[in-house]
Amino acid sequence: MKKFFALLILSSFLVQGFSQSANSEILIAAADETNSIENELESANKKFIYKGKPIHPGCVEQFNISLADSGPPVIRAVDVESCINSNEFVQEYKVNDDGYMIYEYGEEGENKFFGYKYIGKASGGLHVLDTISSGGGTMVAKTLLLTRFGLENYKSFDDEGKINIEKRLIMKCIGQIVRGDRDMGKVELKDNEIILGESQYRKKMEVIHLD
């Protein structure tokens, strides 16, 4: 009988040990995942990249505004990883002579494209992007987009109704500055000021304060 109780106690300790070990592995995995997404947030804020690569132009294009509308954009937040992994944006992009990362879409010969040039990050944490796009016609629209990154929780449920909470990198559009069709002016960012150079639309330099 004493041996039975001794074995029972030993079994109890072993079960507790395995349980604690499993819980520890779960906690470590959760911590690693959190550290990973926080590292991606840091990379995105430093270099506008995700998992070592520039963010696909198609993800930025989600903030683009139809010529029939005046804004704000219908879509103002994008899950970066979901967008990059989407079959919608399997097209490769290239950097043109003017420094824009451009991808083409649509049927062959339609000349539809969208691209962006990373101007920099303002002191307030805003990323300034100079975008260029064509819907296939003669117009080549240029618009500055102001974006910001952050982490948000995404909740999903399994077949048993158990909840899973995952941190995701979200890119948000919080502003736009329309430049016009084929605006030739130079764009610069100094601290919290966007400087638009002379062009066919501006007789002199224009300064936009982001504060």
Backbone as a chain_set.jsonl record, in Angstrom:
{"seq": "MKKFFALLILSSFLVQGFSQSANSEILIAAADETNSIENELESANKKFIYKGKPIHPGCVEQFNISLADSGPPVIRAVDVESCINSNEFVQEYKVNDDGYMIYEYGEEGENKFFGYKYIGKASGGLHVLDTISSGGGTMVAKTLLLTRFGLENYKSFDDEGKINIEKRLIMKCIGQIVRGDRDMGKVELKDNEIILGESQYRKKMEVIHLD", "coords": {"N": [[0.828, -1.204, 0.0], [1.965, 1.203, 0.835], [3.858, 1.48, -1.157], [2.17, 1.859, -3.309], [0.959, 4.38, -2.786], [3.274, 5.912, -2.847], [4.052, 5.64, -5.522], [1.841, 6.88, -6.665], [2.083, 9.52, -5.753], [4.524, 10.178, -6.935], [3.814, 9.982, -9.632], [2.03, 12.072, -9.763], [3.699, 14.279, -9.373], [5.257, 14.021, -11.695], [3.337, 14.456, -13.714], [2.629, 17.096, -13.106], [5.071, 18.246, -13.627], [5.386, 17.803, -16.408], [3.209, 19.294, -17.28], [3.882, 21.883, -16.414], [6.158, 22.211, -17.939], [5.1, 22.152, -20.555], [3.454, 24.403, -20.444], [5.413, 26.313, -20.074], [6.738, 26.153, -22.522], [4.734, 27.104, -24.201], [4.462, 29.729, -23.26], [7.02, 30.703, -23.84], [7.008, 30.493, -26.628], [4.967, 32.309, -27.223], [6.142, 34.647, -26.264], [8.346, 34.823, -27.988], [7.018, 35.234, -30.405], [5.825, 37.707, -29.915], [8.113, 39.303, -29.572], [9.133, 39.056, -32.143], [7.221, 40.349, -33.831], [7.339, 42.869, -32.765], [9.92, 43.528, -33.437], [9.61, 43.646, -36.186], [7.951, 45.853, -36.358], [9.706, 47.824, -35.505], [11.594, 47.716, -37.595], [9.989, 48.457, -39.753], [9.397, 51.077, -39.051], [11.909, 52.192, -39.126], [13.013, 51.702, -41.725], [10.954, 51.357, -43.525], [10.304, 48.713, -44.216], [9.422, 45.195, -44.369], [9.999, 42.117, -42.952], [12.58, 42.189, -43.987], [12.315, 43.176, -46.58], [11.325, 45.773, -48.903], [8.114, 47.251, -48.472], [5.457, 46.051, -50.395], [4.352, 47.79, -53.324], [1.658, 47.425, -53.938], [0.378, 47.189, -51.511], [0.524, 49.739, -50.461], [-0.981, 50.965, -52.385], [-3.572, 50.437, -51.656], [-4.48, 52.611, -50.302], [-4.965, 54.414, -52.222], [-6.855, 56.868, -53.988], [-9.824, 56.978, -55.836], [-10.314, 58.668, -58.976], [-12.82, 59.668, -59.176], [-13.525, 60.314, -56.654], [-12.84, 62.354, -53.709], [-11.567, 61.87, -51.368], [-11.412, 61.257, -47.748], [-9.449, 58.175, -48.241], [-11.175, 55.09, -48.992], [-10.226, 52.716, -47.88], [-8.298, 52.685, -45.069], [-6.566, 51.387, -43.421], [-4.193, 48.759, -43.364], [-3.389, 45.357, -43.098], [-0.213, 44.377, -42.938], [1.297, 41.928, -43.401], [-0.719, 40.165, -44.308], [-1.44, 41.452, -46.639], [0.954, 41.401, -48.163], [1.245, 38.65, -48.518], [-0.903, 38.067, -50.063], [-2.527, 36.721, -52.95], [-3.186, 38.603, -54.748], [-1.162, 40.364, -55.055], [1.104, 39.236, -56.305], [2.669, 40.038, -58.294], [5.844, 41.08, -59.432], [7.792, 43.923, -58.446], [9.505, 46.862, -59.605], [12.232, 49.2, -59.533], [12.121, 52.35, -60.885], [13.797, 54.768, -63.048], [13.485, 57.151, -61.727], [13.381, 56.5, -59.105], [11.069, 55.368, -58.055], [9.255, 52.674, -56.674], [7.639, 50.428, -58.545], [4.778, 48.607, -59.594], [3.131, 46.743, -62.119], [-0.153, 46.117, -63.389], [-3.235, 44.478, -64.429], [-4.447, 43.814, -67.812], [-2.23, 42.895, -70.513], [-0.626, 45.576, -72.078], [-2.328, 47.529, -71.146], [-1.203, 49.409, -69.536], [-1.408, 49.993, -66.788], [-0.45, 51.025, -63.61], [1.146, 51.33, -60.375], [3.047, 53.056, -57.973], [5.529, 53.92, -55.475], [7.65, 56.314, -53.83], [9.868, 56.425, -51.201], [10.0, 59.062, -49.055], [10.698, 59.827, -46.465], [10.791, 59.863, -42.798], [8.872, 61.837, -40.706], [9.392, 64.009, -37.854], [7.332, 63.576, -36.118], [6.721, 60.92, -36.388], [5.461, 60.168, -38.695], [5.336, 58.602, -41.868], [6.35, 59.622, -45.022], [5.238, 59.3, -48.254], [5.741, 59.447, -51.698], [3.577, 59.038, -54.21], [2.795, 57.473, -57.363], [0.657, 56.963, -60.104], [-1.3, 55.234, -62.613], [-4.255, 54.701, -64.373], [-4.378, 53.533, -66.794], [-4.924, 55.389, -68.726], [-3.995, 58.621, -70.117], [-3.332, 60.206, -68.018], [-1.096, 60.67, -65.304], [-1.131, 60.342, -62.126], [-0.008, 62.038, -59.217], [0.505, 61.79, -55.791], [0.999, 62.64, -52.409], [1.281, 60.541, -49.643], [0.551, 60.138, -46.212], [1.6, 58.054, -43.753], [1.369, 55.678, -41.013], [2.716, 53.285, -38.722], [1.624, 50.581, -36.597], [0.816, 48.284, -33.888], [-1.764, 45.904, -33.624], [-4.271, 43.916, -32.026], [-5.465, 40.815, -33.256], [-8.26, 38.795, -33.326], [-9.092, 35.389, -33.392], [-11.031, 32.348, -33.749], [-11.154, 28.913, -32.855], [-12.462, 25.623, -33.841], [-13.627, 24.775, -31.515], [-14.358, 27.027, -30.278], [-12.4, 28.324, -28.921], [-10.44, 31.114, -28.149], [-7.963, 32.904, -29.977], [-5.423, 35.221, -29.775], [-3.619, 37.433, -31.675], [-0.867, 39.498, -32.381], [-0.629, 41.983, -34.86], [1.01, 43.648, -37.568], [0.084, 46.797, -38.527], [-0.544, 49.101, -41.092], [-1.39, 52.441, -41.455], [-3.205, 54.97, -43.181], [-3.099, 58.353, -42.794], [-3.337, 60.781, -43.969], [-3.286, 62.884, -46.971], [-1.768, 64.512, -49.77], [-2.505, 66.047, -52.601], [-0.754, 66.173, -55.607], [-0.971, 66.385, -58.39], [-1.339, 65.94, -62.022], [1.411, 64.452, -63.392], [3.205, 66.076, -61.918], [6.116, 67.94, -61.741], [7.644, 68.933, -59.723], [10.094, 68.984, -57.07], [10.249, 66.947, -54.132], [10.785, 67.271, -50.697], [11.706, 66.41, -47.332], [12.02, 67.899, -44.268], [12.682, 67.669, -41.001], [9.694, 68.313, -39.579], [8.437, 69.22, -41.817], [7.145, 69.335, -45.075], [8.493, 69.993, -48.174], [7.612, 71.366, -51.144], [8.776, 71.697, -54.335], [9.217, 74.149, -57.002], [7.01, 73.975, -59.793], [4.942, 73.045, -62.636], [2.585, 73.595, -61.439], [3.095, 75.228, -59.301], [4.374, 78.367, -58.659], [6.288, 79.092, -56.926], [8.316, 77.764, -54.215], [6.66, 75.633, -51.885], [5.76, 75.193, -48.503], [4.733, 72.729, -46.263], [3.468, 72.248, -43.133], [3.59, 69.663, -40.771], [2.833, 69.502, -38.144]], "CA": [[0.0, 0.0, 0.0], [2.857, 2.358, 0.89], [4.459, 1.614, -2.473], [1.135, 2.409, -4.197], [0.863, 5.827, -2.546], [4.516, 6.524, -3.287], [3.974, 5.732, -6.973], [0.801, 7.864, -6.984], [2.659, 10.845, -5.514], [5.541, 10.382, -7.965], [3.103, 10.23, -10.884], [1.462, 13.419, -9.672], [4.8, 15.226, -9.613], [5.646, 13.944, -13.093], [2.292, 15.12, -14.497], [2.781, 18.526, -12.894], [6.293, 18.665, -14.318], [5.107, 17.879, -17.837], [2.276, 20.396, -17.485], [4.629, 23.132, -16.295], [7.058, 22.288, -19.095], [4.289, 22.511, -21.718], [3.054, 25.797, -20.281], [6.608, 27.134, -20.294], [6.984, 26.2, -23.965], [3.714, 27.986, -24.779], [4.808, 31.097, -22.893], [8.222, 31.076, -24.594], [6.597, 30.687, -28.021], [4.208, 33.566, -27.276], [7.108, 35.737, -26.09], [9.121, 34.918, -29.224], [6.155, 35.82, -31.426], [5.686, 39.121, -29.587], [9.381, 39.951, -29.888], [9.282, 39.07, -33.593], [6.374, 41.38, -34.434], [7.854, 44.162, -32.314], [11.097, 43.781, -34.265], [9.126, 44.054, -37.505], [7.472, 47.226, -36.204], [10.899, 48.677, -35.46], [12.157, 47.755, -38.949], [9.083, 49.236, -40.592], [9.543, 52.487, -38.697], [13.248, 52.667, -39.482], [13.364, 51.6, -43.138], [9.758, 51.07, -44.317], [10.447, 47.354, -44.732], [8.797, 44.124, -43.597], [10.75, 40.883, -43.137], [13.781, 42.452, -44.756], [12.039, 43.644, -47.933], [10.434, 46.943, -48.979], [6.685, 46.925, -48.514], [5.002, 45.987, -51.792], [3.547, 48.945, -53.733], [0.233, 47.09, -53.928], [-0.165, 47.433, -50.165], [0.342, 51.19, -50.373], [-2.041, 51.33, -53.33], [-4.873, 50.305, -51.01], [-4.871, 53.941, -49.846], [-5.153, 55.279, -53.386], [-8.218, 57.398, -54.087], [-10.361, 57.018, -57.184], [-10.45, 60.004, -59.544], [-14.201, 60.107, -58.983], [-13.673, 60.703, -55.247], [-11.913, 63.386, -53.255], [-10.924, 61.433, -50.135], [-10.308, 60.333, -47.481], [-9.563, 56.882, -48.932], [-12.124, 54.129, -48.417], [-9.402, 51.843, -47.044], [-7.331, 53.52, -44.361], [-5.688, 50.529, -42.618], [-3.815, 47.54, -44.083], [-2.592, 44.349, -42.409], [0.931, 44.312, -43.848], [1.632, 40.559, -43.806], [-1.81, 39.621, -45.119], [-1.37, 42.077, -47.956], [2.125, 40.902, -48.877], [1.03, 37.241, -48.846], [-2.098, 37.93, -50.892], [-2.32, 36.373, -54.355], [-3.471, 39.79, -55.552], [0.062, 41.143, -55.263], [2.216, 38.335, -56.611], [3.49, 40.666, -59.329], [7.101, 41.686, -59.0], [7.891, 45.366, -58.661], [10.841, 47.298, -60.0], [12.537, 50.596, -59.249], [12.38, 53.04, -62.146], [14.926, 55.705, -63.053], [13.202, 58.254, -60.802], [13.412, 56.006, -57.738], [9.778, 54.861, -57.606], [9.032, 51.224, -56.729], [6.413, 50.35, -59.342], [4.309, 47.323, -60.111], [2.134, 46.866, -63.167], [-1.255, 45.161, -63.236], [-4.194, 44.531, -65.524], [-4.115, 43.073, -69.023], [-1.05, 43.359, -71.225], [-0.843, 46.736, -72.933], [-3.23, 48.512, -70.542], [-0.353, 50.433, -68.919], [-1.861, 50.344, -65.45], [0.637, 50.828, -62.651], [1.171, 52.131, -59.151], [4.347, 52.994, -57.324], [5.801, 54.946, -54.459], [9.021, 56.637, -53.452], [9.906, 56.737, -49.776], [10.62, 60.366, -48.84], [11.316, 59.814, -45.145], [9.917, 59.878, -41.628], [8.827, 63.122, -40.017], [9.716, 63.908, -36.433], [6.153, 63.096, -35.399], [6.534, 59.491, -36.619], [4.733, 59.932, -39.941], [6.121, 58.249, -43.046], [5.886, 60.372, -46.185], [5.413, 58.55, -49.494], [5.338, 60.119, -52.926], [3.02, 57.966, -55.03], [2.549, 57.735, -58.775], [-0.274, 55.925, -60.558], [-2.008, 55.404, -63.873], [-5.324, 53.735, -64.575], [-4.359, 53.077, -68.175], [-5.104, 56.525, -69.629], [-2.837, 59.498, -70.282], [-3.026, 60.88, -66.755], [-0.209, 60.027, -64.333], [-1.432, 61.076, -60.897], [0.977, 62.035, -58.143], [-0.088, 62.143, -54.507], [1.762, 62.314, -51.212], [0.513, 59.856, -48.611], [1.126, 60.137, -44.871], [1.246, 56.769, -43.146], [1.926, 55.375, -39.69], [2.642, 51.871, -38.349], [1.284, 50.243, -35.216], [0.433, 46.897, -33.641], [-3.138, 45.714, -33.161], [-4.642, 42.528, -31.771], [-6.439, 40.179, -34.134], [-8.856, 37.661, -32.611], [-9.673, 34.313, -34.192], [-11.613, 31.297, -32.916], [-11.062, 27.585, -33.455], [-13.729, 24.899, -33.939], [-14.192, 24.618, -30.178], [-14.68, 28.349, -29.748], [-11.279, 28.855, -28.151], [-9.958, 32.343, -28.763], [-6.526, 33.108, -30.178], [-5.148, 36.642, -29.984], [-2.343, 37.573, -32.366], [-0.496, 40.873, -32.705], [-0.383, 42.15, -36.282], [1.539, 44.955, -37.973], [-0.916, 47.53, -39.292], [-0.144, 50.368, -41.698], [-2.558, 53.303, -41.591], [-3.094, 56.22, -43.929], [-3.728, 59.407, -41.99], [-3.41, 62.039, -44.702], [-2.855, 62.904, -48.361], [-1.551, 65.813, -50.391], [-2.593, 65.831, -54.041], [0.233, 66.952, -56.352], [-1.472, 66.664, -59.726], [-0.923, 65.105, -63.137], [2.809, 64.587, -63.801], [3.862, 67.191, -61.219], [7.56, 67.813, -61.906], [8.322, 69.557, -58.599], [10.85, 68.139, -56.156], [9.661, 66.785, -52.805], [11.764, 67.069, -49.644], [11.199, 66.377, -45.962], [12.961, 68.412, -43.278], [12.03, 67.603, -39.685], [8.253, 68.103, -39.677], [7.966, 70.046, -42.919], [7.262, 68.851, -46.447], [8.807, 71.101, -49.064], [7.269, 71.1, -52.538], [9.499, 72.618, -55.193], [8.522, 74.789, -58.111], [6.562, 73.064, -60.853], [3.92, 73.639, -63.488], [1.454, 73.958, -60.591], [3.531, 76.158, -58.252], [5.357, 79.34, -59.149], [7.363, 79.156, -55.939], [8.354, 76.659, -53.269], [5.581, 75.589, -50.891], [6.11, 74.456, -47.29], [3.565, 72.179, -45.553], [3.829, 71.85, -41.768], [2.866, 68.455, -40.353], [2.474, 69.572, -36.724]], "C": [[0.859, 1.25, 0.0], [3.497, 2.604, -0.475], [3.473, 2.244, -3.461], [1.024, 3.924, -4.049], [2.123, 6.556, -3.018], [4.52, 6.701, -4.811], [2.96, 6.784, -7.412], [1.338, 9.282, -6.835], [3.686, 11.179, -6.587], [4.892, 10.704, -9.314], [2.537, 11.636, -10.921], [2.51, 14.473, -9.956], [5.212, 15.238, -11.088], [4.65, 14.656, -13.993], [2.407, 16.627, -14.365], [4.001, 19.055, -13.635], [6.084, 18.809, -15.804], [4.204, 19.065, -18.147], [2.994, 21.733, -17.424], [5.558, 23.325, -17.481], [6.304, 22.726, -20.348], [3.869, 23.969, -21.647], [4.224, 26.728, -20.538], [6.904, 27.283, -21.783], [5.993, 27.131, -24.648], [4.054, 29.443, -24.502], [6.016, 31.585, -23.671], [7.867, 31.354, -26.047], [5.852, 32.007, -28.178], [5.147, 34.758, -27.156], [7.931, 35.939, -27.351], [8.309, 35.587, -30.327], [5.992, 37.317, -31.202], [6.953, 39.881, -29.937], [9.558, 40.089, -31.391], [8.473, 40.206, -34.216], [6.811, 42.767, -33.992], [9.114, 44.533, -33.076], [10.689, 44.243, -35.662], [8.595, 45.486, -37.46], [8.645, 48.196, -36.206], [11.517, 48.824, -36.85], [11.298, 48.605, -39.879], [9.242, 50.728, -40.318], [10.899, 53.053, -39.087], [13.456, 52.744, -40.993], [12.168, 51.35, -44.059], [9.882, 49.712, -45.011], [9.695, 46.387, -43.825], [9.484, 42.82, -43.959], [11.895, 41.068, -44.134], [13.573, 42.984, -46.16], [11.168, 44.901, -47.894], [8.978, 46.495, -49.072], [6.182, 47.052, -49.955], [4.146, 47.211, -52.136], [2.044, 48.674, -53.701], [-0.41, 47.325, -52.573], [-0.401, 48.925, -49.945], [-0.81, 51.643, -51.259], [-3.435, 51.218, -52.711], [-5.402, 51.655, -50.532], [-5.16, 54.891, -51.002], [-6.625, 55.665, -53.523], [-8.643, 57.47, -55.55], [-10.486, 58.466, -57.665], [-11.856, 60.557, -59.356], [-14.452, 60.581, -57.553], [-12.641, 61.764, -54.88], [-11.203, 63.002, -51.965], [-11.763, 61.778, -48.929], [-10.511, 58.986, -48.198], [-10.554, 55.958, -48.234], [-11.394, 53.18, -47.471], [-8.324, 52.686, -46.381], [-6.4, 52.707, -43.466], [-5.456, 49.222, -43.36], [-3.006, 46.64, -43.161], [-1.426, 44.012, -43.34], [1.212, 42.89, -44.319], [0.54, 39.951, -44.673], [-1.775, 40.179, -46.528], [-0.225, 41.5, -48.773], [1.928, 39.458, -49.334], [-0.178, 37.014, -49.753], [-1.731, 37.578, -52.329], [-2.54, 37.576, -55.274], [-2.198, 40.554, -55.899], [1.275, 40.23, -55.453], [3.146, 38.953, -57.66], [4.757, 41.257, -58.717], [7.048, 43.192, -59.243], [9.333, 45.702, -59.024], [11.007, 48.777, -59.652], [12.872, 51.284, -60.567], [13.507, 54.062, -61.992], [14.73, 56.859, -62.071], [13.128, 57.797, -59.348], [12.085, 55.517, -57.194], [9.754, 53.336, -57.714], [7.663, 50.995, -57.357], [6.066, 48.905, -59.671], [3.19, 47.581, -61.107], [1.053, 45.801, -62.974], [-2.226, 45.321, -64.407], [-3.726, 43.7, -66.71], [-2.911, 43.694, -69.721], [-1.413, 44.52, -72.154], [-1.739, 47.798, -72.331], [-2.468, 49.654, -69.855], [-0.914, 50.924, -67.583], [-0.725, 50.07, -64.466], [0.441, 51.701, -61.42], [2.564, 51.982, -58.539], [4.49, 54.065, -56.258], [7.295, 55.118, -54.278], [8.994, 57.047, -51.975], [10.689, 58.038, -49.578], [11.318, 60.423, -47.483], [10.288, 59.821, -44.033], [10.013, 61.223, -40.938], [9.089, 62.915, -38.536], [8.537, 63.412, -35.608], [5.855, 61.631, -35.635], [5.765, 59.162, -37.872], [5.705, 59.594, -41.065], [5.505, 58.945, -44.255], [6.244, 59.593, -47.445], [4.934, 59.39, -50.659], [4.866, 59.039, -53.886], [2.751, 58.44, -56.454], [1.655, 56.61, -59.3], [-0.898, 56.285, -61.897], [-3.052, 54.307, -63.994], [-5.404, 53.238, -66.003], [-4.54, 54.193, -69.185], [-3.83, 57.346, -69.729], [-2.435, 60.167, -68.977], [-2.108, 60.025, -65.886], [-0.32, 60.829, -63.043], [-0.31, 60.932, -59.884], [0.319, 62.553, -56.869], [0.859, 61.77, -53.387], [0.833, 61.652, -50.204], [1.274, 59.906, -47.302], [0.66, 58.874, -44.168], [1.905, 56.608, -41.778], [1.743, 53.887, -39.408], [2.25, 51.717, -36.885], [0.95, 48.765, -35.111], [-0.999, 46.857, -33.129], [-3.41, 44.233, -32.97], [-5.681, 42.052, -32.787], [-6.942, 38.921, -33.444], [-9.433, 36.662, -33.599], [-10.132, 33.204, -33.243], [-11.499, 29.956, -33.636], [-12.427, 26.908, -33.438], [-14.413, 24.727, -32.591], [-14.531, 25.956, -29.53], [-13.567, 28.955, -28.909], [-10.679, 30.042, -28.885], [-8.436, 32.353, -28.879], [-6.314, 34.58, -30.504], [-3.738, 36.793, -30.529], [-2.082, 39.046, -32.661], [-0.124, 40.961, -34.178], [0.153, 43.556, -36.55], [0.535, 45.618, -38.911], [-0.314, 48.832, -39.817], [-1.402, 51.204, -41.934], [-2.225, 54.536, -42.417], [-3.816, 57.301, -43.127], [-3.758, 60.757, -42.708], [-2.914, 61.908, -46.13], [-2.665, 64.344, -48.816], [-1.502, 65.572, -51.896], [-1.599, 66.75, -54.748], [-0.253, 67.292, -57.754], [-0.887, 65.747, -60.774], [0.509, 65.444, -63.544], [3.49, 65.806, -63.175], [5.376, 66.967, -61.234], [8.338, 68.394, -60.721], [9.019, 68.552, -57.692], [10.163, 68.089, -54.805], [10.772, 66.499, -51.801], [11.065, 67.053, -48.291], [12.298, 66.846, -45.033], [12.244, 68.531, -41.942], [10.546, 67.333, -39.867], [7.63, 68.945, -40.785], [8.19, 69.354, -44.257], [7.471, 70.067, -47.337], [8.538, 70.671, -50.497], [7.939, 72.148, -53.412], [8.645, 73.199, -56.306], [8.151, 73.753, -59.178], [5.562, 73.787, -61.738], [2.688, 74.059, -62.694], [1.808, 74.988, -59.516], [4.614, 77.079, -58.79], [6.513, 79.508, -58.174], [7.257, 77.972, -54.981], [7.236, 76.767, -52.241], [5.99, 74.706, -49.725], [4.835, 74.033, -46.57], [4.03, 71.682, -44.187], [2.966, 70.671, -41.325], [2.474, 68.466, -38.884], [0.967, 69.716, -36.567]], "O": [[0.574, 2.222, -0.699], [3.665, 3.745, -0.907], [3.851, 3.039, -4.321], [0.998, 4.659, -5.036], [2.05, 7.675, -3.525], [4.925, 7.741, -5.33], [3.174, 7.493, -8.395], [1.084, 10.142, -7.678], [3.73, 12.301, -7.092], [5.355, 11.58, -10.044], [2.554, 12.306, -11.953], [2.26, 15.438, -10.679], [5.479, 16.293, -11.664], [5.039, 15.37, -14.918], [2.303, 17.359, -15.349], [3.981, 20.151, -14.194], [6.525, 19.783, -16.412], [4.398, 19.759, -19.145], [2.765, 22.611, -18.256], [5.735, 24.439, -17.974], [6.79, 23.559, -21.112], [3.914, 24.689, -22.645], [4.067, 27.791, -21.137], [7.266, 28.359, -22.259], [6.358, 27.864, -25.567], [3.951, 30.292, -25.387], [6.053, 32.732, -24.114], [8.352, 32.318, -26.639], [6.073, 32.739, -29.142], [4.98, 35.759, -27.852], [8.194, 37.074, -27.751], [8.832, 36.4, -31.089], [6.013, 38.104, -32.148], [6.896, 40.962, -30.522], [10.066, 41.102, -31.871], [8.995, 40.948, -35.048], [6.677, 43.733, -34.743], [9.36, 45.71, -33.337], [11.33, 45.113, -36.251], [8.769, 46.245, -38.414], [8.587, 49.256, -36.829], [11.917, 49.92, -37.243], [11.815, 49.375, -40.689], [9.224, 51.542, -41.241], [11.027, 54.249, -39.349], [14.005, 53.724, -41.495], [12.354, 51.151, -45.26], [9.611, 49.571, -46.203], [9.374, 46.703, -42.679], [9.549, 42.452, -45.132], [12.14, 40.224, -44.996], [14.547, 43.223, -46.874], [10.371, 45.082, -46.973], [8.669, 45.474, -49.686], [6.453, 48.041, -50.636], [3.309, 47.626, -51.333], [1.25, 49.585, -53.465], [-1.6, 47.626, -52.488], [-1.388, 49.327, -49.329], [-1.527, 52.587, -50.927], [-4.378, 51.843, -53.197], [-6.609, 51.836, -50.373], [-5.554, 56.037, -50.788], [-7.519, 54.878, -53.211], [-7.9, 57.968, -56.397], [-10.731, 59.375, -56.871], [-12.06, 61.771, -59.375], [-15.488, 61.185, -57.275], [-11.703, 62.034, -55.63], [-10.322, 63.732, -51.509], [-12.738, 62.519, -49.054], [-11.599, 58.694, -48.694], [-10.744, 56.044, -47.021], [-11.89, 52.877, -46.385], [-7.527, 53.329, -47.064], [-5.527, 53.28, -42.813], [-6.387, 48.64, -43.916], [-2.056, 47.089, -42.52], [-1.627, 43.43, -44.406], [1.353, 42.663, -45.521], [0.837, 39.29, -45.669], [-2.047, 39.468, -47.495], [-0.405, 41.148, -49.939], [2.388, 39.08, -50.412], [-0.44, 35.884, -50.163], [-0.74, 38.077, -52.861], [-2.129, 37.564, -56.435], [-2.143, 41.287, -56.886], [2.325, 40.429, -54.843], [4.253, 38.468, -57.891], [4.735, 41.849, -57.638], [6.346, 43.667, -60.136], [10.253, 44.922, -58.777], [10.026, 49.504, -59.497], [13.784, 50.867, -61.282], [14.094, 54.192, -60.918], [15.702, 57.473, -61.632], [12.847, 58.598, -58.457], [11.969, 55.27, -55.994], [10.181, 52.774, -58.722], [6.64, 51.333, -56.761], [6.936, 48.093, -59.982], [2.406, 48.517, -60.955], [1.324, 44.717, -62.457], [-2.053, 46.19, -65.262], [-2.734, 42.975, -66.624], [-2.615, 44.875, -69.539], [-2.38, 44.448, -72.912], [-1.909, 48.864, -72.922], [-3.022, 50.728, -69.624], [-0.894, 52.119, -67.29], [-0.115, 49.001, -64.495], [-0.32, 52.669, -61.427], [3.169, 50.911, -58.589], [3.68, 54.987, -56.158], [8.089, 54.212, -54.531], [8.206, 57.897, -51.562], [11.877, 58.114, -49.889], [12.399, 60.998, -47.361], [9.081, 59.789, -44.276], [11.106, 61.694, -40.622], [9.018, 61.796, -38.028], [8.726, 62.883, -34.513], [4.845, 61.126, -35.144], [5.439, 57.998, -38.107], [6.759, 60.216, -41.199], [4.298, 58.869, -44.484], [7.408, 59.266, -47.674], [3.851, 59.974, -50.614], [5.662, 58.212, -54.331], [2.518, 59.621, -56.713], [1.87, 55.441, -58.979], [-1.012, 57.454, -62.266], [-2.771, 53.134, -63.749], [-6.381, 52.596, -66.387], [-4.334, 53.98, -70.379], [-2.733, 56.854, -69.466], [-1.308, 60.646, -68.848], [-2.31, 58.819, -65.747], [0.32, 61.869, -62.89], [0.262, 59.856, -59.712], [-0.33, 63.598, -56.861], [1.459, 60.696, -53.413], [-0.266, 62.141, -49.943], [2.493, 59.739, -47.276], [-0.541, 58.653, -44.007], [2.861, 57.305, -41.439], [0.74, 53.294, -39.806], [2.505, 52.589, -36.054], [0.816, 48.076, -36.122], [-1.396, 47.677, -32.3], [-2.843, 43.394, -33.67], [-6.625, 42.763, -33.13], [-6.15, 38.078, -33.024], [-10.163, 37.027, -34.52], [-9.691, 33.125, -32.097], [-11.712, 29.859, -34.845], [-13.428, 27.523, -33.073], [-15.63, 24.555, -32.523], [-14.941, 26.007, -28.371], [-13.763, 29.981, -28.258], [-10.44, 29.985, -30.091], [-7.724, 31.875, -27.996], [-6.954, 35.121, -31.406], [-2.775, 36.333, -29.915], [-2.968, 39.758, -33.133], [0.61, 40.115, -34.689], [-0.195, 44.516, -35.862], [0.184, 45.067, -39.954], [0.341, 49.569, -39.079], [-2.363, 50.73, -42.54], [-1.117, 55.069, -42.359], [-5.002, 57.173, -42.821], [-4.159, 61.763, -42.123], [-2.213, 60.955, -46.47], [-3.311, 65.265, -48.317], [-0.561, 64.96, -52.401], [-1.596, 67.96, -54.52], [0.026, 68.381, -58.255], [-0.054, 64.89, -60.479], [0.796, 66.559, -63.979], [4.268, 66.49, -63.839], [5.858, 65.925, -60.79], [9.568, 68.351, -60.717], [8.583, 67.408, -57.565], [9.562, 69.073, -54.374], [11.596, 65.608, -52.009], [9.979, 67.608, -48.128], [13.383, 66.265, -45.004], [11.345, 69.352, -41.759], [10.169, 66.232, -40.27], [6.464, 69.333, -40.712], [9.279, 68.852, -44.537], [6.725, 71.044, -47.265], [9.155, 69.733, -51.002], [7.7, 73.345, -53.251], [7.504, 72.789, -56.518], [8.883, 72.794, -59.422], [5.359, 74.994, -61.606], [1.84, 74.791, -63.203], [0.915, 75.559, -58.889], [5.635, 76.628, -59.308], [7.581, 79.999, -58.538], [6.244, 77.274, -54.943], [6.908, 77.861, -51.781], [6.504, 73.605, -49.922], [3.963, 74.858, -46.297], [4.884, 70.799, -44.098], [1.746, 70.692, -41.491], [1.838, 67.521, -38.418], [0.467, 69.791, -35.445]]}, "num_chains": 1, "name": "protein.A"}
